[in-house]
Amino acid sequence: ELCGIEGGWTRLAYLDMSDSTMSCPSGFRLYETGGVRACGRPVGGASCASIIFPSNNISHSEVCGRVVGYQYASPDAVDTRFISNILHNDINSYYVDGVSITRGYPRQHIWTLMAGVSDSYPDPGNCPCNTPPGSTQDIQSFIGNDYFCESGNPAAWKYKFYTDDPLWDGQGCGLQEGNCCEAPGLPWFYKTFNSTTDYIELRECGDEPTYIDDVPVSFYEIYIK
């Protein structure tokens, strides 16, 4: 059973960087600190690192999966301060600090996994589901409610890799992110759509240079049926 639904699932994607024999996908950069290994964007400016998982012509109308990531420095979810409105509202751009999961091209949104600046300290870049929400957050219409958001940082941000609190697992919730950690289904995302043979794409994105924010992923598994 996956996402509360019995049988018939096919696994398309799997990564577990706690397994020392696994490597980051091509185009991703290895982070390794204190026993935590994760895969982020290549050093540089605003960008997305992408990996495509072919469906192998399997018709499917449901996707179920989960992703675990970590915070580096100051990712600010879907903040509008550092990106133009055109790019902010473009699913093909770096519209989020976090992970975008889509299908096919033109890209169709499945789920977005955002990282906010802090889970307990006031900041405009905090998750839109925080209480209070980050003041400059603007959830795009193509996302709607299909997102998770969490921060791994309990204080004012620093230039560091926050390894103590993995993202999107509903654990280690800070004072302001109770609503985020009560998102239905967490840590599993689930989406239905018309039957297709589209590939699934996972992009790790950031709208600022990697030395200011990055959201490397350490684990993912994605299934279709």
C-alpha positions as CSV (number, residue, x, y, z in Angstrom):
1,E,0.0,0.0,0.0
2,L,1.2,3.5,-1.0
3,C,-0.5,6.8,-0.3
4,G,-3.4,4.7,1.2
5,I,-4.0,2.8,-2.0
6,E,-3.4,-0.9,-2.5
7,G,-1.3,-2.5,-5.2
8,G,-0.3,-1.9,-8.8
9,W,2.4,0.7,-8.2
10,T,5.6,0.8,-10.3
11,R,8.6,2.6,-8.8
12,L,10.1,5.1,-11.3
13,A,12.7,6.9,-9.1
14,Y,14.8,6.1,-6.0
15,L,17.7,7.7,-4.3
16,D,19.0,7.1,-0.8
17,M,22.2,9.0,-0.1
18,S,22.6,7.4,3.3
19,D,23.8,4.4,1.2
20,S,27.5,5.2,0.6
21,T,27.4,3.2,-2.7
22,M,24.9,5.7,-4.2
23,S,26.0,8.8,-6.1
24,C,24.3,12.1,-6.9
25,P,22.5,12.2,-10.3
26,S,24.4,13.8,-13.2
27,G,24.2,17.6,-12.9
28,F,23.8,17.6,-9.1
29,R,26.5,18.5,-6.5
30,L,27.4,16.4,-3.5
31,Y,27.1,17.9,0.0
32,E,28.6,15.9,2.8
33,T,28.7,17.0,6.4
34,G,28.5,15.1,9.7
35,G,27.5,11.9,8.0
36,V,24.7,13.6,6.0
37,R,25.1,13.2,2.2
38,A,22.8,15.2,-0.2
39,C,22.6,16.4,-3.7
40,G,22.2,20.1,-4.6
41,R,22.6,22.5,-7.5
42,P,26.0,23.0,-9.1
43,V,27.8,26.1,-7.8
44,G,26.5,29.2,-9.5
45,G,23.6,31.6,-9.8
46,A,19.8,31.1,-9.9
47,S,19.1,27.7,-11.5
48,C,17.4,24.3,-11.5
49,A,19.2,21.0,-11.5
50,S,17.0,18.4,-13.3
51,I,16.6,14.7,-13.6
52,I,14.0,12.9,-15.7
53,F,12.5,9.5,-14.9
54,P,11.0,7.9,-18.1
55,S,7.7,6.1,-17.7
56,N,8.9,3.4,-20.0
57,N,5.5,3.8,-21.8
58,I,3.6,2.7,-18.7
59,S,0.2,4.4,-18.8
60,H,-0.5,6.0,-15.4
61,S,-3.0,8.4,-13.8
62,E,-1.6,8.5,-10.2
63,V,1.7,9.5,-8.7
64,C,2.8,8.8,-5.1
65,G,6.1,9.8,-3.7
66,R,8.2,11.4,-1.0
67,V,11.3,13.5,-0.9
68,V,13.7,14.3,2.0
69,G,15.9,17.4,1.7
70,Y,18.1,19.7,3.8
71,Q,18.5,23.5,4.0
72,Y,21.6,25.4,3.1
73,A,21.7,29.0,4.3
74,S,18.5,31.0,3.5
75,P,16.1,29.4,1.0
76,D,12.9,31.5,1.0
77,A,10.2,29.2,-0.4
78,V,8.2,31.2,-3.0
79,D,9.4,34.6,-2.0
80,T,8.8,37.4,-4.5
81,R,11.7,39.7,-3.5
82,F,14.5,38.2,-5.6
83,I,12.8,37.2,-8.8
84,S,10.6,38.9,-11.4
85,N,6.9,38.2,-11.5
86,I,7.3,36.7,-14.9
87,L,9.8,34.1,-13.7
88,H,8.1,33.6,-10.3
89,N,4.9,32.5,-12.1
90,D,6.7,30.4,-14.8
91,I,6.7,26.7,-14.0
92,N,9.7,26.3,-16.4
93,S,11.8,28.7,-14.3
94,Y,13.3,28.6,-10.8
95,Y,10.0,29.5,-9.2
96,V,10.8,27.9,-5.8
97,D,13.6,27.4,-3.4
98,G,13.2,23.7,-3.2
99,V,12.0,20.8,-5.3
100,S,9.6,20.9,-8.2
101,I,8.0,17.7,-9.4
102,T,6.3,17.8,-12.8
103,R,5.2,15.5,-15.6
104,G,5.9,15.8,-19.4
105,Y,6.4,18.9,-21.5
106,P,4.8,21.4,-21.4
107,R,5.4,20.8,-17.7
108,Q,2.3,19.8,-15.7
109,H,2.7,20.4,-12.0
110,I,2.5,17.5,-9.6
111,W,4.0,18.8,-6.3
112,T,6.3,21.4,-4.9
113,L,8.5,20.9,-1.8
114,M,9.6,24.3,-0.5
115,A,12.1,25.3,2.1
116,G,11.6,28.4,4.2
117,V,14.2,30.5,6.0
118,S,13.3,29.7,9.6
119,D,10.7,27.6,11.5
120,S,10.7,29.8,14.7
121,Y,12.2,33.2,13.9
122,P,10.2,35.9,12.0
123,D,11.4,36.4,8.4
124,P,9.7,37.4,5.2
125,G,11.1,34.3,3.6
126,N,9.4,31.8,6.0
127,C,7.0,29.2,4.6
128,P,3.6,30.4,3.4
129,C,2.0,27.8,5.8
130,N,3.9,29.2,8.8
131,T,2.0,31.1,11.5
132,P,2.4,33.9,10.7
133,P,3.3,33.2,7.1
134,G,6.4,34.8,5.5
135,S,5.2,38.3,4.5
136,T,6.6,38.1,0.9
137,Q,5.3,34.7,0.0
138,D,3.1,34.3,-3.1
139,I,1.9,30.7,-3.9
140,Q,1.6,30.3,-7.6
141,S,-1.8,29.4,-9.1
142,F,-0.3,26.3,-10.7
143,I,0.7,25.0,-7.3
144,G,-2.5,25.7,-5.4
145,N,-2.5,23.4,-2.3
146,D,-0.2,20.8,-3.8
147,Y,2.9,21.6,-1.8
148,F,4.8,20.9,1.4
149,C,7.0,23.5,3.1
150,E,9.4,23.2,6.1
151,S,12.5,24.9,7.4
152,G,15.5,23.2,9.0
153,N,16.6,26.3,10.9
154,P,15.2,27.4,14.3
155,A,16.8,30.9,14.4
156,A,18.2,33.7,12.3
157,W,19.9,32.1,9.2
158,K,23.6,31.6,8.8
159,Y,25.7,30.4,5.9
160,K,25.6,26.7,6.9
161,F,24.3,23.3,5.9
162,Y,21.5,22.6,8.4
163,T,21.7,18.8,8.9
164,D,19.8,18.4,12.2
165,D,16.3,18.8,10.8
166,P,15.5,17.0,7.5
167,L,12.8,18.7,5.4
168,W,9.3,17.5,4.5
169,D,9.1,14.7,7.0
170,G,6.7,16.4,9.5
171,Q,9.3,16.0,12.2
172,G,11.3,18.6,14.2
173,C,8.6,21.2,13.7
174,G,9.4,24.7,14.9
175,L,7.2,27.1,16.8
176,Q,5.7,28.7,13.7
177,E,5.4,25.8,11.3
178,G,2.7,23.6,13.0
179,N,0.3,24.1,10.1
180,C,3.1,23.1,7.6
181,C,3.7,19.9,9.6
182,E,0.0,18.9,9.6
183,A,-0.3,19.0,5.8
184,P,-2.5,16.0,4.6
185,G,-0.5,13.0,3.6
186,L,2.9,14.3,4.8
187,P,5.5,13.0,4.1
188,W,3.8,11.4,1.0
189,F,2.5,13.5,-1.9
190,Y,-0.2,12.1,-4.1
191,K,-1.7,13.4,-7.4
192,T,-4.2,12.1,-9.9
193,F,-4.7,13.2,-13.5
194,N,-5.9,11.9,-16.9
195,S,-4.0,8.7,-18.0
196,T,-0.7,9.5,-19.7
197,T,2.7,8.0,-20.5
198,D,4.5,11.2,-19.5
199,Y,7.9,11.1,-17.9
200,I,8.3,12.5,-14.3
201,E,10.8,15.2,-13.7
202,L,12.4,16.3,-10.5
203,R,14.1,19.7,-10.4
204,E,16.0,21.2,-7.4
205,C,15.7,24.9,-7.8
206,G,16.8,28.2,-6.3
207,D,16.2,31.8,-7.3
208,E,19.5,33.1,-5.8
209,P,23.2,31.9,-6.1
210,T,24.0,28.6,-4.4
211,Y,26.1,30.3,-1.7
212,I,23.0,32.1,-0.5
213,D,20.5,29.3,-0.7
214,D,20.3,25.7,-1.8
215,V,18.0,22.8,-0.9
216,P,19.9,19.5,-1.5
217,V,18.0,16.3,-1.5
218,S,19.1,13.1,0.3
219,F,16.3,10.8,-0.5
220,Y,13.4,10.3,-3.0
221,E,11.1,7.6,-4.2
222,I,8.4,8.1,-6.8
223,Y,5.8,5.6,-7.9
224,I,3.1,5.6,-10.6
225,K,0.0,3.5,-11.4
